[in-house]
Amino acid sequence: MTKTPNLFSTGMIAVLIAQFFSALADNAVLIIAIALARSNGAAHQVPLLQEAFVIPFILLAPFAGPVADGFPKGRVMLLANMLKLSGTVLMAMGLSPIISYGLIGIGATVYSPAKYGILTQLVEPGRLVRANGMLEGSTIAAILLGVLLGGRLTDYALSWAFVGVIASYTLAAGANLFIPRFDPERPISTYRPDVLVPNFFSSLKTLFSNSDARFSLLGTSIFWGSGVTLRLLLFAWVPIALSVTNNQTPANLMGVVSLGIVAGAAVAAIWVTLETTNRALIGGVLLGPVIFALATVHDLTIAAALMAVIGFCGGLLVVPLNALLQETGHESVGAGNALAVQNFAENLIMLLFVGALSLANARGVPVIRSVQVFGLVLFFAVLSIAILRLWRPASRYVRSFFESERELNSFDEE
């Protein structure tokens, strides 16, 4: 099949529907796992849940990209959703939430490079940012509904929450069957670890040597690492700052962030192109200060407003950078390999952030202080990326200016 300029083709709609229900279930099941940990008197294990989810992204990164590029991506997405469904069923049957959520993480590891990589097969490069905006919009709408339903249903009855998640993964798997069966992007002859691991690190080196890919990898990694950390912080911050102890309030605030990301993604789809991705830095640089301001808030309305701003800044940052990496990766190491490298980098940052949060909790650091430090770290991290991104073009401009001046002076002397 060939690419289509139509952003509402059957294949694109199938991808959006599959992503919506899969992301809805992903976020609802996290709320369930957190609720199970808290009800069992093991709230300290909440960061471990997230670590169990992200570790497969790191360990399986050398294999996720080749699988996504070596098979029809729609069928890879189907397999991944079945793995997620299996993890949810096992959690409902009483298996440890950490182990069950780790299995869901394996499914997500397989799913991610396929869902983004297929966009380069569905649409033309000129529409890639808009296609990403649509996929992010579907994802964020699902996150919004997933966290809201997850929070409400876990406060009502865990059994109904599990029914909702299982139904969502089933619908996502059904939608996967309607995605066109494209030829594999980069068929490979072997899946031996001694071959794939060196190939993965070769792809990582190739992408980090490319300025556009490096910019995208660093920017998206910081965003998703901060998003996961903020989500875990909310469940500790809300009871202390807002004096609310249910699951629904932090879930609602996560939903507000999702609305903000939808708005930021919509603005990015209109205002940012592959040629003007530096504009995305505006959103990234603002993330840290807004999170720092959140630490001092004790009013739910103000907190919700700040969470919306955080989401907007994140959407403005991440959508153009995703599109930039997909196009760069498609032209070099393959979109699936590029996204596997992206998942590796993002989840490595997530693991570091969540590990730092676990260490802070273990040492008794007040949650308000943790939020403040997190905001500062995020600000300086994105600022460093911005300086690295803008310094080289600026230095080239300065050098060319002075070289022109020297040429004019030598001409005048002659």
Secondary structure, 3 states (H helix, E strand, C coil): CCCECCCCCHHHHHHHHHHHHHHHHHHHHHHHHHHHHHHCCCHHHHHHHHHHHHHHHHHCHHHHHHHHHHCCHHHHHHHHHHHHHHHHHHHHCCCCHHHHHHHHHHHHHHHHHHHHHCHHHHECHHHHHHHHHHHHHHHHHHHHHHHHHHHHHHHHCHHHHHHHHHHHHHHHHHHHCCCCCCCCCCCCCCCCHHHHHHHHHHHHHHHHCCHHHHHHHHHHHHHHHHHHHHHHHHHHHHHHHCCCCCCHHHHHHHHHHHHHHHHHHHHHHHHCCHHHHHHHHHHHHHHHHHHHHHCCCCCHHHHHHHHHHHHHHHHHHHHHHHHHHHHHHHHCCCHHHHHHHHHHHHHHHHHHHHHHHHHHHHCCCCHHHHHHHHHHHHHHHHHHHHHHHHHHHHHHHHHHHHHHHHHHHHHHHC
